[in-house]
Amino acid sequence: MRRSTPVPRRRPGSAPAVLRGIGAPTLVAGWIAAAVVLGQASTTPDADAVEYQIVEGHVFPITLAQSRRERQFVQRMDGDMGLWFAEFDVGLRSMLRPPRLAWTLLVLSTAIGVACLHLAKLSAEDTDD
């Protein structure tokens, strides 16, 4: 019969190292992703357009916020709360399309990266009681 010996557990990395390992790549990857999204952004008309207006050969998209007729239709069908939800939906979707998506990625990755790096700094400080 073989004697069983406990296997020493591998100690995980220290908290500051782990937080730095999360914060720095998040910061760098977010900035790179924002640059790629901004570089790939197309100049097509707005996808949130409810109608288009053509003036002297130029096409101008008209969004829900700019179209009085569409706003009245949504308000008549769904009430004030439905109009609020429609405007919120348009605003949220616009944040997830280029070029606003680049700013969203930039702000979120910077906030998460800086927060992780700050927490790493705080956890690395020696506390003398």
Number of C-alpha atoms within 10 A of each C-alpha: 3 4 5 6 6 6 6 6 6 6 6 7 9 11 14 19 15 14 20 19 15 16 23 18 13 20 22 15 16 22 20 15 16 23 17 12 19 16 12 11 15 10 8 7 12 14 12 15 16 14 13 15 11 9 8 6 7 9 11 14 19 17 19 19 15 13 15 11 10 16 16 14 12 17 16 12 10 14 12 13 11 14 20 14 12 18 16 12 11 17 13 11 14 16 15 14 15 18 19 17 19 23 18 17 22 20 16 15 23 20 15 17 24 17 14 22 22 16 16 21 15 12 15 13 9 7 7 4 3
